[in-house]
Each structure stands twice: as structure tokens, then as C-alpha cells.
Amino acid sequence: MPQASPRGTYLQVSEALRQQIESRDGVSALPSEAALMQAHGVSRNTVRRALKVLEADGVVESAPGIGWRVLQSGDRRSLAQRMTDLIAEDSLAVGDTYPSEAKLCERFGTSRTAVRRVLAQMEGNGLLATVHGKGRTVRALPTPTARP
């Protein structure tokens, strides 16, 4: 991993792990944290933070006594991508109200912390705006991305 990064190193590790999981169909478990530390040249805390991101996105789950298991769900998009895609899926236009944190947690089956992290990213990217008394509204439509 590079020494100085504009993105958190744990986010880079989580994306690398996500790509490894996607490229290996049928893999059911991840290597140990020690092996991941060595493979990515990072600390245990960085590996754990990366795994927590993947857990919040529904890609892996902790299995006590076993390690980290890959979940076999069909949707491998990150939580951020799924929440961004929700704008198009629900046909939201600029100015429309974006779903509440509680509804997002229920819809995606994830924690409020994970949802808040992505909402902050979306606001930072200019997709959402918070309006006092109204909640979050769509500020701009996401640019379409090509998917394999």
C-alpha cells in the first residue's frame, strides 16, 4: 500500500479484498487477519477496519472461531453504489426527498453507522443536500457508470 493516500488505507484494502472476492467464484472464506496483514503490508487495525467495511456492505460476515466468511448473496455492489443507484431505481429527481436513515437501514439490512458514512460521502460528492425540517434531498443525479 502507498504511504500517503488521499483515501484511507483501510478503504483501499477493502476494495482490493472486494475485487479478490468477485474474481474468485465459490470462495467461502477469507485468509486469516495475519495473512491479510502480510499480503497488504498493513496493521491488524487496518485489516479489521477494511473487513468491517465489507461486513457493513454485506459482502462478508464474522464467524467466531472460523474467521471471515464470504456471503453468497447475488448483489456484490458496495453499499455506496447501491445507495447511489437507489436514486435511479426509485426514479428520484433533483429536489425529491431521499429515504430516511431508518428506511435505508431496513432496505439494505445494514447498520445506521454504515448508512450515515455513505450519506456523508454522497453529500460530499454533491448528490444529496440536507434541508432543515425536510431531511435529505437529491441535489444532483449520479453520472451513469459502465458495469461489466
HUVENSUL-V633034 format. One record per residue. RES is the residue in one letter. NEAR is the number of other ideal C-beta (glycine too) atoms within 10 Angstrom. D_LAST is the distance of its C-alpha to the last C-alpha in Angstrom with 2 decimals. Layout:
res = <RES & RES>
near = <NEAR & NEAR>
d_last = <D_LAST & D_LAST>
//
This chain:
res = <M & P & Q & A & S & P & R & G & T & Y & L & Q & V & S & E & A & L & R & Q & Q & I & E & S & R & D & G & V & S & A & L & P & S & E & A & A & L & M & Q & A & H & G & V & S & R & N & T & V & R & R & A & L & K & V & L & E & A & D & G & V & V & E & S & A & P & G & I & G & W & R & V & L & Q & S & G & D & R & R & S & L & A & Q & R & M & T & D & L & I & A & E & D & S & L & A & V & G & D & T & Y & P & S & E & A & K & L & C & E & R & F & G & T & S & R & T & A & V & R & R & V & L & A & Q & M & E & G & N & G & L & L & A & T & V & H & G & K & G & R & T & V & R & A & L & P & T & P & T & A & R & P>
near = <12 & 8 & 5 & 5 & 10 & 5 & 9 & 13 & 19 & 21 & 14 & 17 & 24 & 25 & 15 & 15 & 24 & 19 & 10 & 14 & 17 & 13 & 8 & 10 & 6 & 6 & 12 & 10 & 12 & 20 & 14 & 12 & 15 & 10 & 12 & 21 & 18 & 12 & 14 & 18 & 10 & 18 & 12 & 11 & 10 & 21 & 25 & 16 & 17 & 25 & 23 & 17 & 24 & 23 & 19 & 20 & 23 & 19 & 24 & 23 & 12 & 11 & 10 & 5 & 4 & 9 & 15 & 21 & 14 & 20 & 15 & 7 & 9 & 4 & 12 & 14 & 15 & 19 & 22 & 17 & 16 & 18 & 24 & 22 & 14 & 16 & 20 & 11 & 9 & 11 & 7 & 16 & 8 & 11 & 10 & 11 & 12 & 24 & 17 & 12 & 14 & 10 & 11 & 22 & 17 & 12 & 13 & 19 & 8 & 20 & 14 & 11 & 10 & 21 & 23 & 13 & 16 & 21 & 19 & 11 & 15 & 22 & 14 & 9 & 13 & 10 & 20 & 22 & 16 & 12 & 12 & 5 & 4 & 10 & 13 & 19 & 15 & 19 & 17 & 13 & 13 & 16 & 7 & 7 & 8 & 4 & 7 & 3>
d_last = <25.88 & 27.33 & 30.71 & 30.31 & 27.05 & 26.48 & 24.29 & 25.88 & 25.56 & 24.86 & 21.72 & 20.54 & 21.48 & 19.73 & 16.37 & 17.05 & 17.97 & 14.95 & 12.73 & 15.39 & 15.38 & 11.67 & 12.10 & 15.36 & 15.37 & 18.89 & 20.12 & 22.62 & 24.29 & 23.85 & 26.40 & 29.53 & 29.78 & 32.04 & 29.53 & 26.82 & 29.48 & 30.26 & 26.72 & 25.84 & 29.41 & 29.87 & 32.38 & 32.34 & 32.24 & 29.02 & 27.41 & 28.76 & 27.49 & 23.94 & 24.28 & 25.70 & 22.68 & 20.46 & 23.22 & 23.33 & 19.61 & 20.28 & 18.42 & 21.72 & 25.36 & 28.60 & 30.68 & 34.24 & 35.67 & 32.40 & 30.01 & 26.51 & 24.65 & 20.96 & 20.67 & 19.06 & 17.76 & 14.64 & 13.40 & 12.32 & 11.88 & 14.80 & 17.90 & 17.69 & 14.31 & 15.73 & 18.98 & 17.59 & 15.62 & 19.02 & 20.47 & 18.49 & 18.65 & 22.42 & 22.88 & 24.62 & 26.14 & 27.70 & 30.80 & 29.77 & 30.40 & 27.52 & 28.05 & 30.47 & 29.79 & 31.34 & 29.14 & 25.96 & 27.25 & 27.96 & 24.70 & 22.49 & 25.13 & 25.43 & 28.33 & 29.81 & 29.52 & 25.73 & 25.60 & 28.11 & 26.21 & 23.10 & 25.46 & 27.14 & 23.92 & 23.15 & 26.76 & 26.59 & 23.60 & 25.69 & 23.73 & 26.63 & 30.38 & 33.05 & 35.99 & 39.17 & 40.09 & 36.91 & 34.22 & 30.89 & 29.85 & 26.80 & 27.62 & 24.62 & 21.44 & 18.18 & 16.31 & 13.07 & 9.93 & 6.75 & 3.80 & 0.00>
//
